[in-house]
Each structure stands twice: as C-alpha cells, then as structure tokens.
Amino acid sequence: MPSSYDLFCYGTLCFPEIMYSVIGRVPDMVEARLPGFICYELHGASYPAIVPERQGSVNGLLYTGLGVKELRCIDKYEGKQYLRAQIDVMDGEGKTQTAWGYILAPGQYHRLKKQPWCRHKFAKYELDKYIIRHGWRSRGHR
C-alpha cells in the first residue's frame, strides 16, 4: 500500500478553504486536466459532478501527498453519490499520471443538468454560502 496518494479535484475541493475544512490542511497542488470527462451542474446542488464523455476535458487541481485518513475524510465529504476511482490526469507539463478522483455514480445520472459547471461562477455567487451552510467559517473570517 502506498504511503501517500494523489487526488484530482474539479469542484468545491479546488477551493483551499474547503479542502482545509475537510482534512485540516491544504496539500501541495498543481493545475491538471482530465481528458475523457465532462463536468456538469447537478439539479438541486451548487456543486458539480464529472461523467465520462469521449470528447470532454475537465480542468482542476491535482493534490499530492494525501494520507489514507485524509482520503477517508474526503470520501465522507463526497458521499455515496460519487465513486472514488483511479483516473489518468495530465499535469501542467503534459505528463500523465494516475490519481484518485470522484466520479458521479451511475445511479445518480438523473441529477445531471447537462449544463457545464463553472468554478469562477461558483466562487463569485455560491462559495461563501456553501461554506456557511456546512458550518465552516466564511472566507473573510479565518
């Protein structure tokens, strides 16, 4: 068993304040891209999900050096609507590596809006409300 793991994130966990609230720290990270998937909004949620799509590509962050306990905390945060799977991502230098990522469970596909999710729109309109809704401190009150 490896001593540390890498995790590709594309949604709420791309925000350091959320990652910190979930695992108690912000791991090292680099920009990354996941080919062969697309990131959609979900009905009734402000967070996204990814699903396979041959021509798709999802931008996100590749966190490195996560421990088993941290992955379990993230599993709990993500819930049963997602499956943690090994995926091949490309870092900013174009190198491909295998990492963990959370993919929408097939039984949840009915929740897809087929509207692309925008990280910048979430940051502007939803992030502070999302943080407060989870009982965390808002960005301006750390």
N, C-alpha and C positions, 0 to 999 in steps of 0.2 A: 504494500500500500504506500503511495507517495506521501511525503511529509507535508506537501503543500499543493494547492490546486489553483487553476486559473478559471476565471468566470467572465463570460461575455454578458454585458448588460446593455439594454437598449431603451429602457423606460425609466421608471421612477428611481431605480438604483443607480442611474447615471448622475444623480444629484448627491454630492458628497454629504450633505446634511442628512439625507435619508439613509445612505449607507452607514453613516456613523450611528444613527439612531437604531439601526437593525443589528449591527455587530459590534458597536463600540469603538470603531476606528475606521479610517479610510485607507484601504490598501493602496499600494502603488498601482498606477494605471497608465494605459496608453490608448490613444484612439484606435479603433478597429472597425472592420466591416465584415458582415456575414453575408456571403453570396448565397443565392438559392432560397431566400426567405423574404417575406414582406411583413411590415409592422402596421397593424390596424388598430383603430379605436374599437372599444367594446361597448355594447349597449349597457347603460346604467353604471358606467365606470369612467373615471378620469385617467386611468392607467391603460396601457396598451397590451397587446399580445402579438407574438410572431407565429406565422404559419408558413409551411413550405410553399414556394412559388418559384418555379424554374428560372424565370427572368428577373426575379426580385433581388434586392440587396438592401441590407439594413445597416445603418451606421450606429455605432455605440462605443462603449468602453470595454477594454479588456483589463480586469483587475487581476493582479498576480499575488501569489503567496498566501492564499486563504487556507485556513486550517479546517479540519473536519467539523469541529464545533461551530465554526462560523458558517460553513455550508448548511449545517442543520438549522441554524437560526434563519438563514435565508430561505430554506425550504419551508419553514413555518410561516414566514412573511409572505411567500408566494402562494401558499395554499395548494389545495388539491386540484385547482383548475388548470395548473401548469404541470408539465412533466420536466424534470431535470434530465437533460440528455447531453451526450458529448457531441459537439459540433466543430466544424473546421472554420476558423476565422482567419482573416488576414489583418496583420498589424499595419501600422502606418508605413512601414518599409516594404510592404508587399509580401512578407513572409507568412506562410500559412502555418497555423498551429492548432492543435486540438484543445478545446476548453469546454467547460460546462456551460450550459445555457438553459433558459426556461422557455419551453415551447407550449403553446396552448394545447391542452388535452383535446383529442378528437371529439369527445362528448360535449365539449364547450363551443364548438364551431358555430352553433346557432347564435352566439353572442356577438359575433363579428359584425361590425358596421360596414366593412369594405370601404371605409374612409381612412386614408393614411393618418397615423398619429404623428403629431409634431411636438418634439421635445421643447422647442422655443415657445410655442403657444402654451404648453403646459406650464412652463416656468413663469410666463407672464400672467396667466389667468388662474391657474389651479394650485401651484406649488404651496403657497402659504396656507391655503385652506386645507390641502391634503395633509400637511404637517400637523396642523392644529387638530384636524379630525382624528388623527392617530394618537393624540395626546402628547405629541412632542412639542418642543419649543419652536416658535417661528424663527425664520432666518435672522431677523433683526434682534433676537433676544437670546443669543448664546452666551 
